[in-house]
Amino acid sequence: MMTKQIHLWAFLQGIGFYPTAWKHERARPAGVFSMDYYASVAKLVEKGCFDAIVFGDQLQSRGAGGRTPERMAMPTLDPVTLLTAMGAVTRHVGLVATISTTFNTPEMLAERFATMERMTGGRAGWNIVTSVHPDTAGNFGLDEMPPKGERYTNAADVVAKACELWAQMDRAGPALPQGRPVLVQAGQSPQGRDFAARTAEAIFCPAATIEAGVEFRNDLRSRIAAVGRNPDGTRVMPGLSCVLGGTEDEARANHKAIMDLADPALAIEYLSESLCCDMTGFDPEAPLDHEHVIANTLLPAADVARAVTPAGEAGTPLREFAMNFMLNPRGHNVFIGTPEQMADMMITWRDEGACDGFTLQPSYMPGGLEDFVEGVIPILQQRGRYRTEYPGSTLRETLGLSPRVEDAA
């Protein structure tokens, strides 16, 4: 019986998974605007035989209500430019850039990704998003964001037209190495899942528990089959962060050290940025004013209400809520333990059908990535669950998909 191989992506936004990560002694916050930093990180990821590097994008300034957080250390660089540069110092690892369908035309998208695809020899992937942050609208001459349903309808149209353009380029020659970039999606809502079922060849999602992973993957595979696609042609890659140590006690101590880098003021800054509601002037020892947050957030109020109402009604102090929020700010699986234990966990998730692999989000950079590549990957390789070399030159081959899409229209 063939063992289920584990796929790995590296999501390397900013300086690490934790908002405090830039303060870690093994972090390099000054390097995030230098090519030397990204070149070394790209080579480390390729040493670990990861499928791909993933970068997000942000079309608005960070902050809440016009206030720029002082200590967030979350740089956002153009993902296509950055990944193409990283492609110049690597030979195999895939390069997945996040680009919005709401604020880019099919022609712009097709040209940018075709360039990336050619320059990297067939390693390009497109993480398709529709954008959600209300502040983005003003940057493109709009008073407000289009409704969610309208954004997804537009996204389907933009993707279809971009695929038509890639097919035309491919036929006109010289051929695109993969026929088109690999299509990736990260939506979690019912609309997002339906869009992924019709479009995606890989899906990035949060799954804090193995049960959540099984539910999501089963649901997506059912939706994919329902629209006439083969579920085995899509890879489900939930997010995964980790803090490792030689023993469990050491790992817990390492995690505590990261958490100790935070202070209430920093935590409240991060919470304000995440919920798009400035709470930095509130008494940190007073109960979380959830009604104020719901009434003043720039994000969809119903989504924010689910996050803050239980704590607000329980009288949880703002300081306590903000500090707890930093423990897992994005709702992903966070593993704390030894490399051997982490390898066991990853294999269990894969065997139980919770995922096809993981999107690693190192706790801090580059030290957290180094610990994983040096500690966990050799164990997975020894157990025959992870590749020791790349199977081909394109991202599709690395993902175990057909090497080319002959006609993407």
N, C-alpha and C positions, 0 to 999 in steps of 0.2 A: 504494500500500500504506500502510495506516495505521501510523504509528509507535507504538511501545509507550510509553505515558506512564508516568512514574515517580511512584509515590505516596510520600508522606513523613509519618511520624509523629514526634513529639518526646517522648522519654521523659526527663522532667525531675526525676527523683527526687534529693533532696538537693542537693548543690552541684556535682555533676559525675561523670563516669565514673571518674575516678581518685581513690583515697582521699586523695591529697595535694592535691586540687583546691582545697580551701577555703583553702589557703595562698597561692594564686596572686594576683599583684598586681591582676588584673582580675576576681577573684572577689568576691562579696558575701556572705560567710557570715553576717554579722549580719542580713541581710535575709530569711533563710528563714522567719522567723516573722512577717513583716509583709505586709499586703495590698498595699502599694505595690510590693514586689518582684514578687509574683506577677502583679499587674496589668500591670507593664511587660513581664514575660516573655511573658504571654499575648498582648499586642499585638504583640510582636516575632514570635512564632510565626505569628500571623494575617497579618502583613505578608509573611511568607514563604510564604503560601498552603498551609501544612501541612494534611494531612487532619485530624489530631487531636493532642491532648496526652494523654499517658498517665501515670498515676501508679499506683504500687504501693501495697501496704498491708502492715503488719506487726503481728501480734497478740501478739508477745512482746517483751520488752526485749532490746536488743542485748547481746552479751557472750558469754563462754564460762565455764561452770561458776559462774555467779552473779557474775562479775566484769564490771563495766561498762567498756568501753574508754574511755580518757581523751581521745583525740584523733581520734576517728573522724568527728565532724561529719556524722552521717547522720540528720538529723531525719526523722521519719515523722509526717505529718499525715493526718487522715482524708481519703481521696481524694474521696469524694462531696461533702463540705462544701467542700473546696478547689476542686474543679473547677467546682462550681456557682457559686462566687464568681468564678472566672475567666470563666465564661460570661457574667457580668453586664457585663464590660468588653469583650466580643468579640461578633461577630455571626454568624460562619460556622464557625470551627474546631471540630472535634469534641472530645468530652470523654470519655475512656475511663478508668473507675475499676475498680480491682482489688478484688474482694470474694470471700471464701471461701464455698463451698457447705457446708463442713463445720461452720461455726460461725454460720450464718445460716439462718433458715427461709425458705421460698419467699415467705411473706407479707411478711416484713421486706424481702427483696430487691426484690420487686415494687413495694412502696410507695416505697422510696427511689429506685429508678430511674425510676419513673413520675413522681415529683416532679421529678427532674432533667430528665427528658425534656420535661415541660411547661414548666418554668422556662427552658429553653434553646431552646425551639422546635424540638426534634427533633435534638439533637446528642449524645445520650447513647450511650455504649457500655459494655459490661460485660466486663471481662477476668476470665474465670472461672478460679478456682484452687481447689484442694482443701486447701491448707496442708500443710506438711511438717515444720516445725520442732518437735521434741519438746517444747520449753518452752511451746509454745502450749497444749498439752493442759491443764496445770494451771490456766491462766487461765480455763478453762471447766468446771472441776470434774471433769476426767478424769485418770486415772492415767497414761495413755499415749495416743498418737495411734492412731486406728483404722488397720488395715492398708490399704495402698495400694489394693488391689482394692476393698475396702469403700468407701473414700473416693470412688473413681470411680463405683461403682454408685450411691452416694448423690448424687453430683454430677449424674448423668444424670436422676435422679428430681427433684431440686431445680430444675434448669433446665426440665424439662418442666412442672412445676407452676407455676413463675413465668411461663412463656409462656402457660399457660392463664389465669392471672390477668390478664395484660396483654391477652389477647384479650377477656376479659370487660369489662375497663375500656374497651377501645376500642369495643366494641359498645354499652356503656351510655352513652358520650359524656360530655363532649366527647372526640372521638377523640384518641388519642395521635398526635403528628405523624408518627412513623415506624411506628406499629403496635406496635413494641417497640424496645428499644435494640438496637444492633448487638452481636452476640455474638462475643467475642474469646477466644482460648485460647493458652496458652503452654507446654503440656506437651511434653516431648521423648521420653519413654519410649514403648515400643509401646502401652501403655495410654493414654497421653496423646495419641498420634497418632490412635488409633482414636476417642477421645472428640472430638478436633478434627474428624475426618472427618465425624462425625455431627452436629456442633453448630456449629462455628465459621464465621463469615463473614470473619474475619481472624485471622491467626496470627502471633504474635511468637515468634521463635526465634533461637538463636545459629547463626552460620555463619561460621567464621573464614576460610574459603577459598571461591572460586567453585565448586569441585568439591563442597564440603559443601553449599553452597546449592542446586546443581542436584539433588543426591541427595535433600535434604529436600523440596524443592518437588515433584519427580517422585513421590516416595513418597506425599506428602499428596494430590496430585491423583489418584493411583491409588486410594488408600483412599476418597477422596470419591466417585469414580465407582463404586466397588464397592458403596457403600451407596445408590446411586441418586440422588445429588445431582450438580449440575452443577459441575465443578471451576472453571469460570470465575466462579462466584459466591463465591469465596473469595480473599482477598488474603493472600499470604505476605510477611511484613515482617521480615526478619532484622535483628538489631541492628547498628549501625554507629557507631563513634566516629571522631574525626579530630583531628589537629593540623596546622594549615595554616601556610603561609608563602609569601612572595613568590617564593622559590626553594626547590628541594629542600633545599639546605644550611640555609636559614633555618628550614624546617619541622623538620628534624632537630634544629636547635639549640633550637627552641621545645619540642620533645618532651623533649629532655635537661633543659631548665630545669624542666619539670614533674616529671621523675623525680628531679632533684636536690633537690626539696622534701621528699623522703622521707628518713628515716634508718632504720637497722636496727630500732630500738625501735618506731617507728611501723609499719614493715612487719610486724613480728612481732605487734603488736597486731591489725592487720587480718587477718593469716593466722589468728590464734586465733579471731577473731570469725567468719570465713568457714567455718572447719572445725569450729567449736563444740568446741574443745579448747584450754584455756589453756596456751600455751607461753611466756608472758612471763617465767617464772622459769628458763628453760633457758639454758644457755651458748650464745650465738649463734654461736660459732665451732666448736662441736661438731657432728658429723653430725646431720642431721634424724632424730629418733627416731620413725620411721614406725610402729613397732610400738606405741609408747605412744599415738600419735595414733589409730591404728585401734582400739585397745582402749578409749579414753576419749572419743572423739567422741560427741556427742549425735545426729549425723546417721547415716544408714544406713552401716554400716561398709564395705560393699562399694564404695559410691560414693567414699568418702574414700580407700580403699585404692588405687583406680586413680589418684588424684591424687598420693599421697605415696610409694607403694612404689618406683617407679623411682629417685627422688632419694634415698630412704633407703638403698636397696641400693647405690647408687653412692657413698655417703658424702658427699653434698652438705651443706655446712654449713647450719645453720638460717638464718643471716643471708642467705646467698646465695639459698636457696630462697624465703625470704620476700620479698626484694627483686625477684626474678624474677617472683614471683606478682603483684606490683603492676603489672608491665608490661601485663598483660591479665588482670585478675582475674575476668572473667566469660566468657571464651572467645569474644568477639565479634570481628568484623572491625575492626581499627584501621588507619585510613589516615593516612599521614604524607606530605605533599607539598603541591603547589600547588593552588589552586582548580581550575585547568584540568585537572590530572591527576586530581583527585577526580571531576570531572564525567565524564571519560573512563571511569574505573573504574565509576561508577554505571551509565552507559549500557551498558557491556559486560556487567555482571552482569544487567541487565534483558534485553538482547538474547539472552544465552545461556541464559535460562530459570532463573537462580539465584534470582529473586525477582520480586515485583510492585512492590516498592518497598523502603524502608528505614525502620527505627525508629532515628532519630538519637539518640545519647546523647552530648551535648557533653562534651568533655574537662574543662571547668570552666565554671562559670556565673557571670554570663551571657556572659562574653567569648567562649567557644567557640561559643556559639549565634550571637552577633553576627557572628563571622567567617564562619560557614557561610551565614547569610542574606544577608550583604552580598557574599560572594565566590563561592560556588558556585551558588546559586539563579539569579542573573542569567545565568550561562553555560548552565545547563540550559534556561532559558526561551528564550534566543537560539537554541538548537539545536532548539527545537520539541519538547522532551521533557518539559516541565513546564508546568503551567498558569500563566497570568498573572492569573487571577481565579477565584473559586469558581463552580461550575456551578449551585448551588442553595443552599437554606437548611438542608438536613438532612445528617447524616453519611453516610447511605446514598447520597445524590446525589453527595457529594464523593468517595466510594469508587467511584463508577460502578456501584453496585448499583441494584436496583429501589427507587424512592422510598419505598415502604411495604411492610410485611409485612401483608397483609390478614387472614390468620388464622394466628396463631403457634402454635395448639394442635397 
